[in-house]
């Protein structure tokens, strides 16, 4: 096996950390969204709804960033 084709361990670790953050956000976002939508008569309805939607969007972004980082660590060649 060529030296240039080895997996970059530090980049892989960084990608796995991002996937861990994504996992936490994937549970927190929908949970907060459910709480916000089930209590629409409360005064914190709108701020909680906005925060929950932002967390869901962040979870999706972290998923793509984490997968891209893991792919880069496996398939990109070092110079």
Sine and cosine of phi, psi and omega as CSV:
sin_phi,cos_phi,sin_psi,cos_psi,sin_omega,cos_omega
0.00,0.00,0.68,-0.73,-0.04,-1.00
-0.96,0.28,0.55,-0.83,0.00,-1.00
-0.89,0.45,-0.49,0.87,-0.04,-1.00
-0.97,0.25,-0.27,0.96,-0.07,-1.00
-0.99,-0.12,0.14,0.99,-0.01,-1.00
-0.97,0.24,0.46,-0.89,0.03,-1.00
-0.96,0.30,0.72,-0.69,0.07,-1.00
-0.98,0.19,0.96,-0.27,-0.12,-0.99
-0.90,0.43,-0.65,0.76,-0.02,-1.00
-0.92,0.39,-0.64,0.77,0.03,-1.00
-0.94,0.35,-0.59,0.81,0.06,-1.00
-0.91,0.42,-0.67,0.74,0.04,-1.00
-0.89,0.45,-0.64,0.77,0.04,-1.00
-0.89,0.45,-0.66,0.75,0.03,-1.00
-0.91,0.41,-0.62,0.78,0.01,-1.00
-0.93,0.36,-0.57,0.82,0.08,-1.00
-0.90,0.43,-0.66,0.75,0.03,-1.00
-0.90,0.43,-0.60,0.80,0.04,-1.00
-0.93,0.37,-0.54,0.84,0.08,-1.00
-0.92,0.40,-0.66,0.75,0.07,-1.00
-0.89,0.45,-0.65,0.76,0.03,-1.00
-0.87,0.49,-0.65,0.76,0.00,-1.00
-0.89,0.46,-0.68,0.73,0.03,-1.00
-0.90,0.44,-0.70,0.71,-0.01,-1.00
-0.92,0.38,-0.51,0.86,0.01,-1.00
-0.93,0.37,-0.40,0.92,0.09,-1.00
-1.00,-0.01,-0.61,0.79,-0.07,-1.00
-0.94,0.33,-0.66,0.75,-0.05,-1.00
-0.87,0.49,-0.84,0.55,0.01,-1.00
-0.90,0.44,-0.52,0.85,0.05,-1.00
-0.90,0.43,-0.74,0.67,0.04,-1.00
-0.91,0.42,-0.58,0.81,0.04,-1.00
-0.90,0.44,-0.67,0.75,0.06,-1.00
-0.90,0.44,-0.67,0.74,0.04,-1.00
-0.89,0.45,-0.65,0.76,-0.01,-1.00
-0.93,0.38,-0.69,0.73,-0.06,-1.00
-0.96,0.27,-0.39,0.92,0.02,-1.00
-1.00,0.07,-0.18,0.98,0.00,-1.00
-0.81,-0.58,0.83,0.56,-0.07,-1.00
-0.97,0.25,-0.07,1.00,0.05,-1.00
-1.00,-0.10,-0.07,1.00,-0.01,-1.00
-0.99,0.15,0.38,-0.92,-0.03,-1.00
-0.95,0.33,-0.41,0.91,-0.01,-1.00
-1.00,-0.06,0.33,0.95,-0.05,-1.00
-0.87,0.49,-0.80,0.60,-0.07,-1.00
-0.92,0.40,-0.74,0.67,0.02,-1.00
-0.88,0.47,-0.64,0.77,0.01,-1.00
-0.92,0.38,-0.60,0.80,0.04,-1.00
-0.90,0.43,-0.68,0.73,0.01,-1.00
-0.91,0.42,-0.70,0.72,0.02,-1.00
-0.89,0.46,-0.68,0.74,-0.01,-1.00
-0.90,0.44,-0.67,0.75,0.02,-1.00
-0.92,0.40,-0.64,0.77,0.04,-1.00
-0.90,0.43,-0.62,0.78,0.04,-1.00
-0.91,0.41,-0.65,0.76,0.03,-1.00
-0.89,0.45,-0.67,0.74,0.03,-1.00
-0.91,0.41,-0.64,0.77,0.03,-1.00
-0.90,0.43,-0.61,0.80,0.03,-1.00
-0.89,0.45,-0.67,0.74,0.02,-1.00
-0.91,0.41,-0.67,0.75,0.02,-1.00
-0.90,0.44,-0.68,0.73,0.01,-1.00
-0.91,0.42,-0.52,0.85,0.06,-1.00
-0.88,0.47,-0.76,0.65,-0.01,-1.00
-0.92,0.39,-0.65,0.76,0.01,-1.00
-0.91,0.42,-0.69,0.73,0.01,-1.00
-0.90,0.43,-0.69,0.72,0.03,-1.00
-0.91,0.42,-0.62,0.78,0.04,-1.00
-0.90,0.43,-0.66,0.75,0.01,-1.00
-0.91,0.42,-0.68,0.74,0.03,-1.00
-0.90,0.43,-0.66,0.75,0.05,-1.00
-0.89,0.46,-0.65,0.76,0.04,-1.00
-0.90,0.44,-0.61,0.79,-0.03,-1.00
-0.94,0.34,-0.46,0.89,-0.04,-1.00
-1.00,0.00,-0.69,0.72,-0.20,-0.98
-0.97,-0.24,-0.36,0.93,0.00,-1.00
-0.98,0.22,0.62,-0.78,0.02,-1.00
-1.00,-0.03,0.62,-0.78,0.08,-1.00
-0.98,0.22,0.52,-0.86,0.02,-1.00
-1.00,-0.01,0.00,0.00,0.00,0.00
